[in-house]
Amino acid sequence: MHAFMDESRRSDYMICAVLVGSGELADARKALKELRAPRSSRIHMSQDSRRAATIVRGVLSLGLRAELQMVELVGQPERSARDAALAAMAVRLDDLGVRQLWIESCGQDRRDREVLRNALDSASGSGFPYRHTGGGDEPLLWLPDVIAWAYGKGGQFRREVKDMVTVREVR
């Protein structure tokens, strides 16, 4: 199983990882490319929110599941919240038997690798390789962006994705 991870910020800091089986990778990539807006290189909800209903329904049709780690941002720096959510996600993905993690690159890659390495060193599983890459380079990185956006947006969008998402609050 592979995991594709991205973050989202609202009143909470969220890290979302979508789980995709090895046999589902090609079909999921194809489906996501078909959901892109014409002349667009990728899906990113900050730019595609007018098409949100179509995109969310398309992602739901893939039948995948997601993990969401949430950290309250009040009273702490965003980097601290990211570290806590990232460490918790690494342990959770290790428990789930993930074999490869893809993370959307965001200029914090070096610190992310340190957090992941420390979290996986203390985890009970066998660990997994991880890599940062640009969202335009890997269509499956669009998945956590869509799911985290929908969950964070709330209302109907949250209701639509809630059955595919396991949410954990990190303290």
Residue pairs with C-beta under 8 A, 6 or more apart in sequence:
1 19
1 20
1 21
1 22
1 96
1 97
1 98
1 99
2 19
2 20
2 21
2 22
2 25
2 98
2 99
2 100
2 101
2 102
2 140
3 17
3 18
3 19
3 20
3 67
3 93
3 98
3 100
3 101
3 102
4 17
4 18
4 20
4 101
4 102
4 138
4 140
4 141
4 143
4 144
5 15
5 16
5 17
5 18
5 89
5 101
5 102
5 103
5 104
5 141
5 144
6 15
6 16
6 103
6 104
6 135
6 141
6 144
6 145
6 148
7 13
7 14
7 15
7 16
7 82
7 85
7 104
7 106
7 148
8 14
8 16
8 145
8 148
8 149
8 151
8 152
9 73
9 78
10 152
11 72
11 73
11 74
12 70
12 71
12 72
12 73
12 152
13 70
13 71
13 72
13 73
13 78
13 81
13 82
13 85
14 68
14 69
14 70
14 71
14 85
14 148
14 151
14 152
15 68
15 69
15 82
15 85
15 86
15 89
15 148
16 66
16 67
16 68
16 144
16 145
16 147
16 148
16 151
16 165
17 66
17 67
17 68
17 89
17 92
17 93
17 101
17 144
18 64
18 65
18 66
18 140
18 143
18 144
18 147
19 64
19 65
19 66
19 67
19 96
19 98
20 28
20 64
20 140
20 143
22 99
24 62
24 64
25 140
27 62
28 62
28 64
28 139
28 140
28 143
29 139
29 140
31 58
31 61
31 62
32 43
32 58
32 59
32 139
32 140
32 142
32 143
33 139
34 58
35 43
35 54
35 55
35 58
35 59
36 42
36 43
37 43
37 48
37 51
40 47
40 48
41 136
42 135
42 136
42 139
42 142
43 55
43 139
43 142
43 145
43 146
44 135
44 142
44 145
45 52
45 55
45 145
45 146
45 149
45 150
46 149
48 55
49 149
52 149
52 150
52 153
52 157
55 146
56 146
56 150
56 157
56 160
56 161
57 160
59 143
59 146
59 147
60 160
60 161
60 164
62 143
64 143
64 164
65 164
65 165
65 166
66 143
66 144
66 147
66 161
66 164
66 165
66 166
67 89
67 92
67 93
67 96
67 165
67 166
67 168
68 147
68 148
68 151
68 165
68 166
68 167
68 168
69 85
69 86
69 88
69 89
69 92
69 168
69 170
70 85
70 167
70 168
70 169
70 170
71 81
71 82
71 84
71 85
71 169
71 170
72 81
72 169
73 81
79 108
79 111
82 108
82 112
83 111
83 115
84 170
85 170
86 112
86 115
86 116
86 119
87 115
87 116
87 118
87 119
88 119
88 168
88 170
90 101
90 115
90 116
90 119
90 120
90 123
91 119
91 120
91 122
91 123
92 168
93 101
93 128
94 120
94 123
94 124
94 125
94 126
94 127
94 128
95 123
95 124
95 125
97 125
98 128
99 128
100 128
100 129
100 130
100 131
101 116
101 128
101 129
101 130
101 131
102 130
102 131
102 133
102 138
102 140
102 141
103 109
103 112
103 130
103 131
103 132
103 133
104 132
104 133
104 134
104 135
104 141
104 144
104 145
105 132
105 133
105 134
105 135
106 132
109 132
112 132
113 130
113 132
116 130
120 127
120 128
121 127
133 141
135 141
135 142
135 145
147 161
147 164
147 165
149 157
150 157
150 158
150 160
150 161
151 157
151 158
151 161
151 162
151 165
151 167
152 158
